[in-house]
Amino acid sequence: MHPKQTLSPGLVVRDLSAPLRLSDFKLIAFDMDSTLINIECIDEIADAVGKKAEVAAITEATMRGEIKDFKESLRRRVALLDGVPVDALQRVYDERLRLNPGAEELVAACKAAGLKVLLVSGGFTFFANRVKARLGIDFARSNLLDEADGHLTGRVVTQSWGDICDGAEKRRTLLEVVSLLGISPAEAIAVGDGANDLPMMGEAGLSVAYHAKPKVREAAMVSIEEGGLDRLLEVLR
């Protein structure tokens, strides 16, 4: 075990025995909500029907790891969205969703160094597909909200890989893309903030916490606690 080091204020590095270069890696996997973007999308959708506080409390407990079953947690929260107009999602995207500081810079640096980029999210395809296009991300996996007659039904659609992208599915997706690329998990970086990111972070050669929950900060090799995502470039030359 290598000692914890604070390279500069708000940037904690542990378990790194030697300097690493971005070009040592071939894939970077990002969580979306509160990692690549500034919001938890489900909380903001819930705001459309006056249920933000109720949904956000479940989200927070889940991300802290206090609610262990992510799938059940997501189903509970999505059920509260029953009847929300589908156009509320576009309003959330237009009015509330912003890329987190340094997201564009870090993704651009990774792509320039030859890395593929994966977005793997317990959030929703409506947002994930738009963020994917905006940043030029190569692969994305996320949950699909069911809708009928212009409104959400409070259910999640089963996709070819399953119904809910939880921590186990994030890990499986990372390993699937690693296999697809013909590389090893040691050549992957995983970036996240919540308890459901820990399984994929545990497989990656480099795990990065971004403004994360305490148990995620403690588990990560790099923890960005102040500043933007591009602070990872201070560690990877």
C-alpha positions as CSV (number, residue, x, y, z in Angstrom):
1,M,0.0,0.0,0.0
2,H,1.5,3.3,-1.0
3,P,0.9,6.3,1.2
4,K,-1.8,8.9,0.5
5,Q,-0.3,12.0,-1.1
6,T,-1.9,15.4,-1.7
7,L,-0.2,16.6,-4.9
8,S,-1.8,20.1,-4.6
9,P,-4.9,21.3,-2.8
10,G,-7.9,19.2,-3.5
11,L,-6.1,16.5,-5.4
12,V,-5.4,13.3,-3.5
13,V,-3.4,10.4,-4.9
14,R,-2.8,7.0,-3.4
15,D,-1.6,3.6,-4.4
16,L,0.4,4.9,-7.4
17,S,3.9,3.5,-7.3
18,A,5.2,5.3,-10.4
19,P,4.2,8.2,-12.5
20,L,1.6,7.3,-15.2
21,R,1.0,8.7,-18.6
22,L,-2.3,9.1,-20.3
23,S,-0.9,7.1,-23.2
24,D,-0.4,4.1,-20.8
25,F,-4.2,3.7,-21.1
26,K,-6.6,2.7,-23.9
27,L,-10.0,3.4,-22.4
28,I,-11.6,5.9,-20.0
29,A,-15.1,5.1,-18.6
30,F,-17.2,7.9,-17.0
31,D,-20.2,7.9,-14.9
32,M,-22.6,10.7,-16.1
33,D,-24.7,12.3,-13.3
34,S,-22.7,14.5,-11.0
35,T,-19.5,13.3,-12.8
36,L,-19.5,14.4,-16.4
37,I,-22.5,16.6,-15.8
38,N,-23.6,18.9,-12.9
39,I,-27.0,17.3,-12.0
40,E,-28.7,14.1,-11.0
41,C,-31.2,14.1,-13.9
42,I,-33.8,12.0,-12.1
43,D,-34.0,14.6,-9.3
44,E,-34.5,17.4,-11.8
45,I,-37.2,15.5,-13.7
46,A,-39.0,14.9,-10.4
47,D,-39.0,18.6,-9.8
48,A,-41.5,18.9,-12.7
49,V,-44.1,17.1,-10.5
50,G,-43.1,18.6,-7.2
51,K,-41.3,15.4,-6.0
52,K,-37.7,16.5,-6.1
53,A,-37.1,16.4,-2.4
54,E,-38.6,12.9,-2.1
55,V,-36.6,11.5,-5.1
56,A,-33.4,13.4,-4.2
57,A,-33.4,11.9,-0.7
58,I,-33.4,8.3,-2.2
59,T,-30.7,9.3,-4.7
60,E,-28.4,10.7,-2.0
61,A,-28.8,7.6,0.2
62,T,-28.1,5.4,-2.8
63,M,-25.0,7.2,-3.9
64,R,-23.7,7.2,-0.3
65,G,-24.2,3.4,-0.3
66,E,-26.8,3.5,2.4
67,I,-29.4,1.9,0.1
68,K,-27.6,-1.2,-1.2
69,D,-30.0,-2.3,-4.0
70,F,-29.5,0.3,-6.8
71,K,-32.1,-1.5,-9.0
72,E,-34.8,-1.3,-6.3
73,S,-33.8,2.3,-5.6
74,L,-34.1,3.3,-9.2
75,R,-37.5,1.6,-9.7
76,R,-38.8,3.4,-6.6
77,R,-37.6,6.8,-8.0
78,V,-38.8,6.2,-11.6
79,A,-42.2,5.1,-10.3
80,L,-42.6,8.6,-8.8
81,L,-42.1,10.0,-12.3
82,D,-45.4,8.4,-13.6
83,G,-47.3,11.0,-15.6
84,V,-44.4,13.5,-16.1
85,P,-44.7,15.0,-19.6
86,V,-41.9,13.7,-21.9
87,D,-41.1,17.3,-22.9
88,A,-40.0,18.0,-19.3
89,L,-36.8,16.0,-20.1
90,Q,-35.9,18.5,-22.8
91,R,-36.4,21.4,-20.4
92,V,-34.1,19.7,-17.9
93,Y,-31.5,19.3,-20.6
94,D,-31.8,22.8,-21.9
95,E,-32.2,24.7,-18.6
96,R,-30.4,22.7,-16.0
97,L,-27.9,20.3,-17.5
98,R,-24.3,21.6,-17.8
99,L,-21.1,19.7,-18.4
100,N,-18.9,19.7,-15.3
101,P,-15.8,21.9,-15.4
102,G,-12.9,20.3,-17.3
103,A,-15.1,17.6,-18.9
104,E,-14.5,18.8,-22.4
105,E,-10.8,19.3,-21.8
106,L,-10.3,15.8,-20.2
107,V,-12.3,14.0,-22.9
108,A,-10.4,15.9,-25.7
109,A,-7.0,15.0,-24.1
110,C,-8.0,11.4,-23.8
111,K,-9.1,11.2,-27.4
112,A,-5.9,12.9,-28.5
113,A,-3.9,10.3,-26.6
114,G,-5.7,7.5,-28.5
115,L,-8.1,6.4,-25.7
116,K,-11.7,5.3,-26.4
117,V,-14.3,6.9,-24.2
118,L,-17.2,5.1,-22.5
119,L,-20.1,6.7,-20.7
120,V,-21.9,4.2,-18.4
121,S,-24.7,5.6,-16.4
122,G,-27.5,4.7,-14.0
123,G,-29.2,7.7,-15.5
124,F,-31.2,7.9,-18.7
125,T,-30.6,7.5,-22.5
126,F,-32.4,10.8,-23.2
127,F,-29.5,12.6,-21.5
128,A,-26.7,10.1,-22.1
129,N,-27.1,10.1,-25.9
130,R,-27.0,13.9,-26.0
131,V,-23.9,14.1,-23.8
132,K,-22.3,11.3,-25.9
133,A,-22.9,13.3,-29.1
134,R,-21.8,16.6,-27.5
135,L,-18.5,15.2,-26.3
136,G,-17.8,12.7,-29.1
137,I,-17.9,9.7,-26.8
138,D,-17.5,6.3,-28.4
139,F,-19.8,4.0,-26.3
140,A,-22.7,4.7,-24.0
141,R,-25.0,2.5,-21.8
142,S,-27.8,3.9,-19.7
143,N,-31.4,3.3,-18.7
144,L,-34.4,3.9,-21.0
145,L,-37.5,5.5,-19.5
146,D,-40.8,4.0,-20.7
147,E,-43.3,6.5,-22.2
148,A,-46.8,6.5,-23.6
149,D,-49.0,9.2,-25.0
150,G,-46.4,11.9,-24.4
151,H,-45.9,11.0,-20.7
152,L,-43.5,8.8,-18.6
153,T,-45.2,5.7,-17.3
154,G,-43.0,5.3,-14.2
155,R,-41.2,2.2,-15.6
156,V,-37.9,1.4,-17.1
157,V,-37.7,-0.4,-20.5
158,T,-35.8,-3.7,-20.7
159,Q,-33.0,-3.4,-23.3
160,S,-30.9,-6.1,-25.0
161,W,-28.4,-6.2,-22.1
162,G,-31.0,-5.9,-19.3
163,D,-33.3,-3.4,-17.6
164,I,-31.3,-1.3,-15.2
165,C,-27.6,-0.2,-15.4
166,D,-26.6,-0.7,-11.8
167,G,-23.1,-1.1,-10.3
168,A,-22.8,-4.7,-11.5
169,E,-23.9,-3.7,-15.0
170,K,-21.4,-0.8,-15.0
171,R,-18.6,-3.3,-14.2
172,R,-19.8,-5.8,-16.8
173,T,-20.0,-3.0,-19.4
174,L,-16.5,-1.9,-18.7
175,L,-15.2,-5.5,-19.0
176,E,-17.3,-6.0,-22.2
177,V,-15.8,-2.9,-23.9
178,V,-12.3,-3.8,-22.7
179,S,-12.8,-7.2,-24.3
180,L,-14.2,-5.6,-27.5
181,L,-11.1,-3.4,-27.7
182,G,-8.7,-6.3,-27.1
183,I,-7.1,-4.7,-24.1
184,S,-6.8,-5.5,-20.4
185,P,-8.8,-3.9,-17.5
186,A,-5.4,-2.5,-16.3
187,E,-5.4,-0.3,-19.4
188,A,-8.7,1.3,-18.4
189,I,-9.5,4.4,-16.3
190,A,-12.8,4.6,-14.4
191,V,-14.2,7.9,-13.1
192,G,-17.2,8.2,-10.8
193,D,-18.7,9.7,-7.7
194,G,-21.2,7.3,-6.2
195,A,-21.3,3.9,-4.6
196,N,-22.7,2.3,-7.8
197,D,-19.4,3.3,-9.5
198,L,-17.2,1.3,-7.2
199,P,-17.6,-2.1,-9.0
200,M,-16.2,-0.6,-12.3
201,M,-13.6,1.4,-10.5
202,G,-12.4,-1.7,-8.8
203,E,-11.7,-3.4,-12.2
204,A,-9.9,-0.5,-13.8
205,G,-6.2,0.0,-13.8
206,L,-6.8,3.6,-12.5
207,S,-9.8,4.6,-10.4
208,V,-10.7,8.3,-10.1
209,A,-13.3,9.8,-7.7
210,Y,-14.7,13.2,-8.7
211,H,-16.2,15.3,-5.9
212,A,-17.4,11.9,-4.7
213,K,-19.2,10.4,-1.7
214,P,-16.8,9.6,1.2
215,K,-16.6,5.8,0.6
216,V,-15.8,6.4,-3.1
217,R,-13.1,9.0,-2.3
218,E,-11.5,6.5,0.1
219,A,-11.5,3.7,-2.4
220,A,-10.1,5.6,-5.4
221,M,-6.5,5.9,-6.4
222,V,-7.0,9.5,-7.4
223,S,-9.6,11.8,-5.7
224,I,-10.4,15.2,-7.3
225,E,-11.9,17.1,-4.4
226,E,-11.5,20.7,-5.8
227,G,-11.6,22.0,-9.3
228,G,-12.6,20.3,-12.6
229,L,-12.2,16.9,-14.2
230,D,-9.2,18.0,-16.1
231,R,-7.2,18.0,-12.9
232,L,-6.7,14.3,-13.7
233,L,-4.2,15.6,-16.3
234,E,-2.0,16.8,-13.3
235,V,-1.5,13.1,-12.4
236,L,-1.3,11.7,-16.0
237,R,1.3,13.4,-18.0
